[in-house]
Amino acid sequence: MEMASGSSILRTLAIIILSYYLFKFLMRIFAPIIMQKAVNKMQEKMQEQFRKQQEQQEQQQYTTSQFQSKEKEKVGDYIDYEEIN
């Protein structure tokens, strides 16, 4: 088994260090872009959820108003008779 030579260890160490600094550099460039896209996507989801909630409330109000108007019509047909002794 042969021992690793000093130059190959230095070469490996240099590649690791350069890779680390390259990664840091690229993250400084791309991290804000990635974060902005994530924030925009979450904002779109929240707006969509809010829109759906508004539609459900409008539908519920419409259904409730129809039910109440039908109920009022039924009340008008009722006649109360009193018994006279």
N, CA, C and O atoms as a GROMACS GRO file, in nm:
protein
  340
    1MET      N    1   0.084  -0.116   0.000
    1MET     CA    2   0.000   0.000   0.000
    1MET      C    3   0.090   0.124   0.000
    1MET      O    4   0.180   0.138   0.083
    2GLU      N    5   0.063   0.211  -0.092
    2GLU     CA    6   0.149   0.327  -0.110
    2GLU      C    7   0.091   0.448  -0.037
    2GLU      O    8  -0.031   0.467  -0.041
    3MET      N    9   0.170   0.528   0.028
    3MET     CA   10   0.126   0.649   0.100
    3MET      C   11   0.097   0.757  -0.003
    3MET      O   12   0.163   0.766  -0.107
    4ALA      N   13  -0.002   0.838   0.027
    4ALA     CA   14  -0.036   0.949  -0.061
    4ALA      C   15   0.075   1.051  -0.059
    4ALA      O   16   0.129   1.084   0.047
    5SER      N   17   0.108   1.100  -0.174
    5SER     CA   18   0.216   1.197  -0.180
    5SER      C   19   0.166   1.334  -0.135
    5SER      O   20   0.046   1.361  -0.136
    6GLY      N   21   0.256   1.418  -0.096
    6GLY     CA   22   0.223   1.551  -0.046
    6GLY      C   23   0.152   1.636  -0.149
    6GLY      O   24   0.062   1.713  -0.116
    7SER      N   25   0.193   1.622  -0.276
    7SER     CA   26   0.130   1.705  -0.381
    7SER      C   27  -0.015   1.665  -0.405
    7SER      O   28  -0.099   1.751  -0.433
    8SER      N   29  -0.047   1.536  -0.394
    8SER     CA   30  -0.186   1.494  -0.416
    8SER      C   31  -0.275   1.539  -0.300
    8SER      O   32  -0.393   1.570  -0.320
    9ILE      N   33  -0.220   1.543  -0.180
    9ILE     CA   34  -0.297   1.591  -0.065
    9ILE      C   35  -0.324   1.741  -0.081
    9ILE      O   36  -0.436   1.786  -0.057
   10LEU      N   37  -0.221   1.817  -0.121
   10LEU     CA   38  -0.239   1.960  -0.142
   10LEU      C   39  -0.339   1.988  -0.254
   10LEU      O   40  -0.421   2.079  -0.245
   11ARG      N   41  -0.331   1.908  -0.358
   11ARG     CA   42  -0.422   1.924  -0.472
   11ARG      C   43  -0.567   1.899  -0.426
   11ARG      O   44  -0.657   1.975  -0.462
   12THR      N   45  -0.589   1.794  -0.350
   12THR     CA   46  -0.722   1.762  -0.298
   12THR      C   47  -0.772   1.873  -0.206
   12THR      O   48  -0.888   1.915  -0.215
   13LEU      N   49  -0.686   1.919  -0.120
   13LEU     CA   50  -0.722   2.027  -0.027
   13LEU      C   51  -0.756   2.155  -0.105
   13LEU      O   52  -0.852   2.224  -0.070
   14ALA      N   53  -0.680   2.186  -0.208
   14ALA     CA   54  -0.706   2.305  -0.289
   14ALA      C   55  -0.841   2.292  -0.360
   14ALA      O   56  -0.915   2.390  -0.367
   15ILE      N   57  -0.873   2.174  -0.411
   15ILE     CA   58  -1.002   2.153  -0.479
   15ILE      C   59  -1.117   2.172  -0.380
   15ILE      O   60  -1.218   2.234  -0.413
   16ILE      N   61  -1.102   2.119  -0.258
   16ILE     CA   62  -1.206   2.132  -0.157
   16ILE      C   63  -1.227   2.280  -0.120
   16ILE      O   64  -1.340   2.327  -0.113
   17ILE      N   65  -1.119   2.352  -0.098
   17ILE     CA   66  -1.127   2.494  -0.061
   17ILE      C   67  -1.188   2.576  -0.174
   17ILE      O   68  -1.275   2.660  -0.151
   18LEU      N   69  -1.140   2.552  -0.297
   18LEU     CA   70  -1.197   2.626  -0.411
   18LEU      C   71  -1.345   2.595  -0.430
   18LEU      O   72  -1.424   2.684  -0.461
   19SER      N   73  -1.383   2.470  -0.411
   19SER     CA   74  -1.524   2.432  -0.423
   19SER      C   75  -1.608   2.504  -0.318
   19SER      O   76  -1.718   2.551  -0.347
   20TYR      N   77  -1.556   2.513  -0.196
   20TYR     CA   78  -1.627   2.581  -0.088
   20TYR      C   79  -1.650   2.728  -0.123
   20TYR      O   80  -1.761   2.779  -0.109
   21TYR      N   81  -1.544   2.797  -0.167
   21TYR     CA   82  -1.558   2.939  -0.199
   21TYR      C   83  -1.645   2.961  -0.323
   21TYR      O   84  -1.718   3.060  -0.330
   22LEU      N   85  -1.638   2.871  -0.419
   22LEU     CA   86  -1.724   2.881  -0.536
   22LEU      C   87  -1.871   2.864  -0.495
   22LEU      O   88  -1.958   2.936  -0.544
   23PHE      N   89  -1.897   2.769  -0.405
   23PHE     CA   90  -2.032   2.748  -0.356
   23PHE      C   91  -2.084   2.873  -0.283
   23PHE      O   92  -2.197   2.915  -0.305
   24LYS      N   93  -2.001   2.931  -0.196
   24LYS     CA   94  -2.041   3.053  -0.124
   24LYS      C   95  -2.071   3.166  -0.222
   24LYS      O   96  -2.170   3.238  -0.206
   25PHE      N   97  -1.986   3.182  -0.322
   25PHE     CA   98  -2.005   3.287  -0.421
   25PHE      C   99  -2.136   3.269  -0.497
   25PHE      O  100  -2.213   3.364  -0.514
   26LEU      N  101  -2.162   3.147  -0.542
   26LEU     CA  102  -2.285   3.119  -0.616
   26LEU      C  103  -2.409   3.136  -0.528
   26LEU      O  104  -2.513   3.181  -0.576
   27MET      N  105  -2.398   3.102  -0.402
   27MET     CA  106  -2.512   3.119  -0.310
   27MET      C  107  -2.544   3.267  -0.289
   27MET      O  108  -2.660   3.303  -0.276
   28ARG      N  109  -2.442   3.351  -0.285
   28ARG     CA  110  -2.467   3.494  -0.273
   28ARG      C  111  -2.542   3.548  -0.393
   28ARG      O  112  -2.621   3.641  -0.381
   29ILE      N  113  -2.516   3.490  -0.507
   29ILE     CA  114  -2.584   3.536  -0.629
   29ILE      C  115  -2.725   3.478  -0.638
   29ILE      O  116  -2.820   3.552  -0.663
   30PHE      N  117  -2.739   3.347  -0.617
   30PHE     CA  118  -2.865   3.280  -0.644
   30PHE      C  119  -2.960   3.272  -0.525
   30PHE      O  120  -3.080   3.254  -0.546
   31ALA      N  121  -2.913   3.283  -0.403
   31ALA     CA  122  -3.001   3.272  -0.286
   31ALA      C  123  -3.112   3.377  -0.286
   31ALA      O  124  -3.227   3.342  -0.261
   32PRO      N  125  -3.082   3.504  -0.312
   32PRO     CA  126  -3.192   3.602  -0.315
   32PRO      C  127  -3.295   3.573  -0.424
   32PRO      O  128  -3.415   3.596  -0.404
   33ILE      N  129  -3.250   3.524  -0.537
   33ILE     CA  130  -3.343   3.492  -0.646
   33ILE      C  131  -3.434   3.378  -0.605
   33ILE      O  132  -3.555   3.382  -0.627
   34ILE      N  133  -3.375   3.274  -0.546
   34ILE     CA  134  -3.452   3.158  -0.502
   34ILE      C  135  -3.551   3.198  -0.392
   34ILE      O  136  -3.666   3.155  -0.394
   35MET      N  137  -3.507   3.280  -0.299
   35MET     CA  138  -3.595   3.324  -0.191
   35MET      C  139  -3.710   3.408  -0.245
   35MET      O  140  -3.824   3.394  -0.199
   36GLN      N  141  -3.683   3.495  -0.340
   36GLN     CA  142  -3.788   3.578  -0.398
   36GLN      C  143  -3.893   3.493  -0.468
   36GLN      O  144  -4.012   3.520  -0.457
   37LYS      N  145  -3.848   3.391  -0.540
   37LYS     CA  146  -3.944   3.302  -0.607
   37LYS      C  147  -4.029   3.227  -0.505
   37LYS      O  148  -4.149   3.210  -0.526
   38ALA      N  149  -3.968   3.184  -0.396
   38ALA     CA  150  -4.043   3.112  -0.292
   38ALA      C  151  -4.147   3.204  -0.228
   38ALA      O  152  -4.260   3.162  -0.203
   39VAL      N  153  -4.108   3.328  -0.201
   39VAL     CA  154  -4.201   3.424  -0.142
   39VAL      C  155  -4.316   3.453  -0.238
   39VAL      O  156  -4.432   3.459  -0.196
   40ASN      N  157  -4.286   3.470  -0.364
   40ASN     CA  158  -4.391   3.496  -0.464
   40ASN      C  159  -4.488   3.380  -0.473
   40ASN      O  160  -4.608   3.400  -0.483
   41LYS      N  161  -4.435   3.259  -0.470
   41LYS     CA  162  -4.520   3.140  -0.479
   41LYS      C  163  -4.612   3.130  -0.358
   41LYS      O  164  -4.730   3.099  -0.372
   42MET      N  165  -4.560   3.156  -0.239
   42MET     CA  166  -4.643   3.153  -0.118
   42MET      C  167  -4.749   3.262  -0.123
   42MET      O  168  -4.863   3.241  -0.082
   43GLN      N  169  -4.712   3.378  -0.174
   43GLN     CA  170  -4.808   3.489  -0.184
   43GLN      C  171  -4.921   3.453  -0.281
   43GLN      O  172  -5.038   3.482  -0.253
   44GLU      N  173  -4.888   3.390  -0.392
   44GLU     CA  174  -4.990   3.348  -0.487
   44GLU      C  175  -5.084   3.245  -0.424
   44GLU      O  176  -5.206   3.251  -0.445
   45LYS      N  177  -5.028   3.152  -0.348
   45LYS     CA  178  -5.112   3.051  -0.282
   45LYS      C  179  -5.206   3.116  -0.182
   45LYS      O  180  -5.323   3.078  -0.173
   46MET      N  181  -5.157   3.213  -0.106
   46MET     CA  182  -5.241   3.280  -0.008
   46MET      C  183  -5.352   3.360  -0.077
   46MET      O  184  -5.465   3.363  -0.028
   47GLN      N  185  -5.320   3.425  -0.189
   47GLN     CA  186  -5.422   3.500  -0.262
   47GLN      C  187  -5.528   3.407  -0.318
   47GLN      O  188  -5.647   3.438  -0.315
   48GLU      N  189  -5.484   3.291  -0.369
   48GLU     CA  190  -5.579   3.193  -0.422
   48GLU      C  191  -5.670   3.141  -0.310
   48GLU      O  192  -5.791   3.126  -0.329
   49GLN      N  193  -5.612   3.114  -0.195
   49GLN     CA  194  -5.690   3.066  -0.081
   49GLN      C  195  -5.790   3.173  -0.036
   49GLN      O  196  -5.905   3.141  -0.005
   50PHE      N  197  -5.748   3.297  -0.032
   50PHE     CA  198  -5.837   3.407   0.006
   50PHE      C  199  -5.951   3.421  -0.094
   50PHE      O  200  -6.066   3.442  -0.056
   51ARG      N  201  -5.919   3.409  -0.222
   51ARG     CA  202  -6.022   3.420  -0.327
   51ARG      C  203  -6.125   3.309  -0.313
   51ARG      O  204  -6.245   3.333  -0.326
   52LYS      N  205  -6.078   3.186  -0.288
   52LYS     CA  206  -6.171   3.074  -0.271
   52LYS      C  207  -6.259   3.094  -0.148
   52LYS      O  208  -6.378   3.063  -0.151
   53GLN      N  209  -6.202   3.146  -0.042
   53GLN     CA  210  -6.278   3.171   0.079
   53GLN      C  211  -6.386   3.276   0.054
   53GLN      O  212  -6.499   3.263   0.101
   54GLN      N  213  -6.351   3.380  -0.021
   54GLN     CA  214  -6.449   3.484  -0.055
   54GLN      C  215  -6.563   3.426  -0.137
   54GLN      O  216  -6.680   3.457  -0.114
   55GLU      N  217  -6.529   3.340  -0.234
   55GLU     CA  218  -6.632   3.278  -0.318
   55GLU      C  219  -6.724   3.191  -0.234
   55GLU      O  220  -6.846   3.191  -0.256
   56GLN      N  221  -6.668   3.116  -0.139
   56GLN     CA  222  -6.750   3.032  -0.054
   56GLN      C  223  -6.844   3.116   0.032
   56GLN      O  224  -6.961   3.080   0.049
   57GLN      N  225  -6.796   3.228   0.084
   57GLN     CA  226  -6.881   3.315   0.165
   57GLN      C  227  -6.993   3.375   0.081
   57GLN      O  228  -7.107   3.384   0.127
   58GLU      N  229  -6.961   3.415  -0.041
   58GLU     CA  230  -7.063   3.471  -0.129
   58GLU      C  231  -7.168   3.366  -0.162
   58GLU      O  232  -7.288   3.396  -0.162
   59GLN      N  233  -7.126   3.245  -0.189
   59GLN     CA  234  -7.218   3.136  -0.220
   59GLN      C  235  -7.306   3.106  -0.098
   59GLN      O  236  -7.426   3.083  -0.112
   60GLN      N  237  -7.246   3.107   0.020
   60GLN     CA  238  -7.321   3.080   0.143
   60GLN      C  239  -7.424   3.190   0.168
   60GLN      O  240  -7.536   3.161   0.208
   61GLN      N  241  -7.387   3.315   0.146
   61GLN     CA  242  -7.480   3.426   0.164
   61GLN      C  243  -7.595   3.417   0.063
   61GLN      O  244  -7.710   3.444   0.097
   62TYR      N  245  -7.564   3.379  -0.060
   62TYR     CA  246  -7.666   3.366  -0.163
   62TYR      C  247  -7.764   3.255  -0.126
   62TYR      O  248  -7.886   3.273  -0.138
   63THR      N  249  -7.712   3.140  -0.080
   63THR     CA  250  -7.796   3.028  -0.041
   63THR      C  251  -7.881   3.065   0.080
   63THR      O  252  -8.000   3.030   0.084
   64THR      N  253  -7.824   3.134   0.176
   64THR     CA  254  -7.897   3.174   0.296
   64THR      C  255  -8.009   3.271   0.260
   64THR      O  256  -8.120   3.259   0.313
   65SER      N  257  -7.983   3.366   0.172
   65SER     CA  258  -8.086   3.463   0.133
   65SER      C  259  -8.199   3.393   0.057
   65SER      O  260  -8.315   3.431   0.075
   66GLN      N  261  -8.170   3.294  -0.026
   66GLN     CA  262  -8.274   3.220  -0.096
   66GLN      C  263  -8.360   3.142   0.003
   66GLN      O  264  -8.482   3.138  -0.010
   67PHE      N  265  -8.296   3.081   0.101
   67PHE     CA  266  -8.368   3.003   0.201
   67PHE      C  267  -8.459   3.093   0.283
   67PHE      O  268  -8.573   3.056   0.310
   68GLN      N  269  -8.412   3.210   0.322
   68GLN     CA  270  -8.492   3.302   0.401
   68GLN      C  271  -8.611   3.355   0.322
   68GLN      O  272  -8.720   3.371   0.377
   69SER      N  273  -8.592   3.382   0.194
   69SER     CA  274  -8.703   3.434   0.115
   69SER      C  275  -8.811   3.327   0.097
   69SER      O  276  -8.929   3.360   0.098
   70LYS      N  277  -8.775   3.202   0.081
   70LYS     CA  278  -8.871   3.093   0.071
   70LYS      C  279  -8.945   3.075   0.203
   70LYS      O  280  -9.065   3.049   0.205
   71GLU      N  281  -8.873   3.088   0.314
   71GLU     CA  282  -8.932   3.071   0.446
   71GLU      C  283  -9.035   3.180   0.473
   71GLU      O  284  -9.138   3.152   0.534
   72LYS      N  285  -9.010   3.301   0.430
   72LYS     CA  286  -9.103   3.411   0.450
   72LYS      C  287  -9.234   3.387   0.374
   72LYS      O  288  -9.341   3.422   0.422
   73GLU      N  289  -9.224   3.328   0.257
   73GLU     CA  290  -9.343   3.300   0.179
   73GLU      C  291  -9.431   3.199   0.250
   73GLU      O  292  -9.554   3.212   0.247
   74LYS      N  293  -9.374   3.099   0.314
   74LYS     CA  294  -9.450   2.997   0.384
   74LYS      C  295  -9.524   3.056   0.504
   74LYS      O  296  -9.636   3.015   0.534
   75VAL      N  297  -9.464   3.151   0.571
   75VAL     CA  298  -9.523   3.211   0.690
   75VAL      C  299  -9.651   3.286   0.653
   75VAL      O  300  -9.743   3.290   0.734
   76GLY      N  301  -9.660   3.345   0.540
   76GLY     CA  302  -9.777   3.422   0.499
   76GLY      C  303  -9.901   3.337   0.481
   76GLY      O  304 -10.011   3.391   0.491
   77ASP      N  305  -9.891   3.210   0.456
   77ASP     CA  306 -10.005   3.121   0.434
   77ASP      C  307 -10.064   3.068   0.564
   77ASP      O  308 -10.170   3.006   0.561
   78TYR      N  309 -10.000   3.088   0.676
   78TYR     CA  310 -10.044   3.032   0.803
   78TYR      C  311 -10.153   3.118   0.864
   78TYR      O  312 -10.138   3.240   0.874
   79ILE      N  313 -10.263   3.055   0.905
   79ILE     CA  314 -10.374   3.126   0.972
   79ILE      C  315 -10.394   3.061   1.107
   79ILE      O  316 -10.402   2.939   1.117
   80ASP      N  317 -10.402   3.143   1.210
   80ASP     CA  318 -10.418   3.091   1.345
   80ASP      C  319 -10.566   3.108   1.387
   80ASP      O  320 -10.619   3.218   1.386
   81TYR      N  321 -10.629   2.998   1.422
   81TYR     CA  322 -10.768   3.002   1.468
   81TYR      C  323 -10.773   2.986   1.619
   81TYR      O  324 -10.700   2.905   1.676
   82GLU      N  325 -10.859   3.062   1.681
   82GLU     CA  326 -10.877   3.049   1.826
   82GLU      C  327 -11.011   2.980   1.850
   82GLU      O  328 -11.109   3.001   1.778
   83GLU      N  329 -11.012   2.896   1.953
   83GLU     CA  330 -11.134   2.827   1.990
   83GLU      C  331 -11.218   2.916   2.078
   83GLU      O  332 -11.167   2.974   2.174
   84ILE      N  333 -11.346   2.927   2.048
   84ILE     CA  334 -11.434   3.011   2.129
   84ILE      C  335 -11.525   2.917   2.208
   84ILE      O  336 -11.588   2.829   2.150
   85ASN      N  337 -11.532   2.936   2.342
   85ASN     CA  338 -11.617   2.852   2.428
   85ASN      C  339 -11.751   2.914   2.451
   85ASN      O  340 -11.834   2.858   2.521
   0.00000   0.00000   0.00000
